[in-house]
Amino acid sequence: MTIHQCTQLTPLLTHKSYCCKFETENFLGDDYNRYQIPFPKQLETAVAKRKAEYLAGRVCAKRVLAALNIYNFELISAADRAPIWPNKIVGSITHSQNTAMAMASDSSGIAGIGIDIEQLMSAQQEQELQQQILRPDELVQFQRLATQITHPLTVIFSAKESIFKALYPNVKQFFGFEAAQLIAFNKQQLQFKITQTLSEQVPQDTCLTVFYQCNNEQVLTECEFKTPL
């Protein structure tokens, strides 16, 4: 399997990042050795697609950590499947079909980073999945967003995934889409309010900004959670 850098999606956050394209259908068992990524035991029975996605994400993370002058670090996953980053590093990994990306930061002011790539939903999915992704009090903002972009539900879904990833290191529990409410937006940013206290670091009414961008196939969203004062 060939993994090569992709420049179609350029993050708006200024943290170190790396995006790649890969061919899932060309994955070979020796590809982990080829890219010098340790093969995780939990993937021994996984399908080739899952093994390829994990490898591509770890290759991106390896490039990002090298940009932060961290080498030969084995980025393993915790029991909850979250990557265990080096001490004082926060980061995030995402993959969708044949695209993967990683982002990380060593800034002391950043408590969490979340990135997410999603394939654009079909018009039917955009209609059918609204009740699963949107809060009733988001409908007005959603309808306004729909006049600005062609796949508003995909963007909001991805944004809430990025919020989850950014907050999880400080929350350490799963929470649903209802925990974040879209309250405002512009051409590059979505503003969300957390609707319930998730932890001491993430109380109710915490506000978060999510950057978003789309191309003809995908949406990329990015969220950073800054260290509470």
C-alpha positions as CSV (number, residue, x, y, z in Angstrom):
1,M,0.0,0.0,0.0
2,T,1.3,3.4,-1.0
3,I,0.8,6.3,1.4
4,H,1.5,9.7,0.1
5,Q,1.0,13.3,1.2
6,C,-2.3,15.0,0.4
7,T,-2.7,18.8,0.1
8,Q,-6.3,19.0,-0.9
9,L,-7.4,19.7,2.7
10,T,-5.2,22.3,4.5
11,P,-6.1,22.8,8.2
12,L,-7.0,26.2,9.4
13,L,-5.5,25.6,12.9
14,T,-1.8,26.3,13.0
15,H,-0.7,23.2,14.9
16,K,1.5,20.7,13.2
17,S,-0.5,18.4,10.9
18,Y,0.0,15.9,8.1
19,C,-2.6,14.5,5.7
20,C,-2.2,11.5,3.4
21,K,-3.9,9.5,0.7
22,F,-3.7,5.7,0.7
23,E,-5.2,2.8,-1.2
24,T,-7.1,0.5,1.1
25,E,-7.5,-2.2,-1.6
26,N,-3.7,-2.5,-2.0
27,F,-2.9,-3.1,1.7
28,L,-0.4,-5.9,2.3
29,G,0.5,-7.6,5.5
30,D,4.1,-6.3,5.3
31,D,3.1,-2.7,5.0
32,Y,3.5,-2.1,8.8
33,N,7.1,-3.1,8.5
34,R,7.6,-1.0,5.4
35,Y,6.4,2.1,7.2
36,Q,8.1,1.1,10.5
37,I,4.8,1.2,12.5
38,P,4.4,-1.5,15.2
39,F,1.4,-3.7,14.4
40,P,-1.2,-3.6,17.3
41,K,-2.4,-6.9,18.7
42,Q,-6.0,-5.7,18.9
43,L,-6.1,-5.6,15.0
44,E,-5.0,-9.2,14.5
45,T,-8.5,-10.3,13.6
46,A,-9.5,-7.0,11.9
47,V,-10.3,-6.8,8.2
48,A,-7.7,-5.4,5.8
49,K,-9.6,-2.0,5.5
50,R,-9.3,-1.4,9.3
51,K,-5.6,-2.4,9.3
52,A,-4.9,0.0,6.4
53,E,-6.8,2.9,8.0
54,Y,-5.0,2.4,11.3
55,L,-1.6,2.3,9.5
56,A,-2.3,5.5,7.5
57,G,-3.4,7.3,10.7
58,R,-0.3,6.2,12.5
59,V,2.0,7.3,9.6
60,C,0.4,10.7,9.8
61,A,0.9,10.9,13.5
62,K,4.5,9.8,13.1
63,R,5.1,12.7,10.7
64,V,3.5,15.1,13.1
65,L,5.5,14.0,16.1
66,A,8.7,14.3,14.0
67,A,7.7,17.9,13.3
68,L,7.6,18.3,17.0
69,N,11.1,16.7,17.4
70,I,9.7,13.5,18.8
71,Y,11.1,10.4,17.2
72,N,10.7,6.6,17.7
73,F,7.6,7.0,19.8
74,E,5.1,4.1,19.7
75,L,1.6,5.7,19.6
76,I,-0.5,2.9,21.2
77,S,-4.2,3.1,22.0
78,A,-5.8,3.0,25.4
79,A,-8.6,0.6,26.3
80,D,-11.1,3.2,25.1
81,R,-9.2,3.2,21.7
82,A,-8.0,6.8,22.2
83,P,-4.3,7.3,21.2
84,I,-1.9,7.7,24.1
85,W,0.2,10.7,23.0
86,P,3.6,11.6,24.5
87,N,3.7,13.6,27.7
88,K,2.7,17.2,27.2
89,I,1.5,16.5,23.7
90,V,-2.2,16.7,22.7
91,G,-3.3,15.4,19.3
92,S,-6.0,13.8,17.1
93,I,-6.2,11.4,14.3
94,T,-8.9,10.9,11.7
95,H,-9.5,8.9,8.6
96,S,-12.3,8.6,6.0
97,Q,-12.1,6.2,3.1
98,N,-8.7,6.8,1.5
99,T,-7.7,9.9,3.4
100,A,-6.1,10.2,6.8
101,M,-4.8,13.1,8.9
102,A,-3.1,13.8,12.2
103,M,-2.7,17.0,14.2
104,A,-0.7,17.6,17.4
105,S,0.5,20.4,19.6
106,D,3.0,20.9,22.4
107,S,1.5,24.2,23.5
108,S,0.9,24.4,27.2
109,G,-2.3,26.4,26.5
110,I,-4.0,23.6,24.6
111,A,-5.9,21.0,26.5
112,G,-7.3,19.1,23.6
113,I,-7.4,18.9,19.8
114,G,-10.1,17.3,17.7
115,I,-10.1,16.8,13.9
116,D,-12.5,14.9,11.7
117,I,-12.8,14.1,8.0
118,E,-16.1,12.8,6.7
119,Q,-17.4,11.9,3.2
120,L,-20.3,14.2,2.2
121,M,-23.6,12.6,2.9
122,S,-26.2,12.1,0.2
123,A,-29.2,14.3,0.1
124,Q,-31.3,11.5,1.5
125,Q,-28.9,11.0,4.4
126,E,-28.9,14.7,5.1
127,Q,-32.7,14.5,5.4
128,E,-33.1,11.2,7.3
129,L,-30.4,11.7,10.0
130,Q,-31.3,15.1,11.2
131,Q,-33.1,13.9,14.3
132,Q,-30.2,11.8,15.3
133,I,-27.6,14.6,15.0
134,L,-29.4,17.9,15.7
135,R,-31.0,19.2,18.8
136,P,-34.4,20.8,18.4
137,D,-33.0,24.1,19.4
138,E,-30.4,23.9,16.6
139,L,-33.0,23.8,13.8
140,V,-33.1,27.6,13.1
141,Q,-29.3,27.8,12.9
142,F,-29.2,24.6,10.8
143,Q,-31.7,26.0,8.3
144,R,-29.6,29.2,8.0
145,L,-26.4,27.2,7.5
146,A,-28.2,25.3,4.8
147,T,-28.6,28.5,2.8
148,Q,-24.8,28.9,2.9
149,I,-23.4,25.4,2.2
150,T,-24.7,22.3,0.4
151,H,-24.1,19.7,3.1
152,P,-24.9,21.3,6.4
153,L,-25.7,18.1,8.3
154,T,-22.4,16.5,7.3
155,V,-20.6,19.6,8.5
156,I,-22.4,19.6,11.9
157,F,-21.9,15.9,12.3
158,S,-18.2,16.2,11.7
159,A,-18.0,19.3,13.9
160,K,-19.6,17.4,16.8
161,E,-17.1,14.5,16.3
162,S,-14.2,17.0,16.5
163,I,-15.7,18.5,19.7
164,F,-15.9,15.0,21.2
165,K,-12.2,14.3,20.4
166,A,-11.1,17.7,21.7
167,L,-12.9,17.4,25.0
168,Y,-12.5,13.7,25.7
169,P,-9.0,13.9,27.3
170,N,-10.6,16.3,29.9
171,V,-13.9,14.4,30.2
172,K,-12.9,10.8,30.0
173,Q,-16.5,9.7,29.3
174,F,-18.6,9.3,26.3
175,F,-21.3,11.9,25.5
176,G,-23.7,12.3,22.6
177,F,-24.5,14.9,20.0
178,E,-27.0,16.5,22.3
179,A,-24.2,17.8,24.5
180,A,-23.2,20.5,21.9
181,Q,-25.5,23.1,20.4
182,L,-24.8,25.1,17.3
183,I,-25.4,28.8,18.2
184,A,-23.6,30.8,15.4
185,F,-21.5,30.4,12.3
186,N,-19.7,32.2,9.5
187,K,-17.9,31.0,6.3
188,Q,-15.1,29.3,8.2
189,Q,-16.2,28.7,11.8
190,L,-19.1,27.2,13.7
191,Q,-19.8,28.3,17.3
192,F,-21.1,25.7,19.8
193,K,-22.2,25.8,23.4
194,I,-21.9,22.8,25.7
195,T,-25.4,22.1,27.1
196,Q,-24.4,20.1,30.2
197,T,-21.5,19.9,32.6
198,L,-19.2,17.2,31.3
199,S,-16.4,17.6,33.9
200,E,-14.9,20.2,36.1
201,Q,-12.8,21.4,33.2
202,V,-15.9,21.4,30.8
203,P,-18.8,23.0,32.6
204,Q,-22.2,23.7,31.1
205,D,-22.2,26.7,28.7
206,T,-18.5,26.2,27.7
207,C,-18.2,27.8,24.2
208,L,-16.1,26.2,21.5
209,T,-15.1,27.2,17.9
210,V,-14.9,24.6,15.2
211,F,-13.3,25.4,11.9
212,Y,-14.8,23.8,8.8
213,Q,-14.1,23.4,5.1
214,C,-15.5,21.3,2.3
215,N,-14.4,20.1,-1.2
216,N,-16.4,18.1,-3.7
217,E,-16.1,14.9,-1.6
218,Q,-15.2,15.6,2.0
219,V,-15.5,17.9,4.9
220,L,-12.7,18.7,7.4
221,T,-13.5,20.1,10.8
222,E,-11.0,21.2,13.5
223,C,-11.5,22.1,17.2
224,E,-9.1,23.0,19.9
225,F,-10.0,23.2,23.6
226,K,-7.8,25.7,25.4
227,T,-6.7,25.1,29.0
228,P,-9.3,26.6,31.3
229,L,-8.1,29.7,33.3
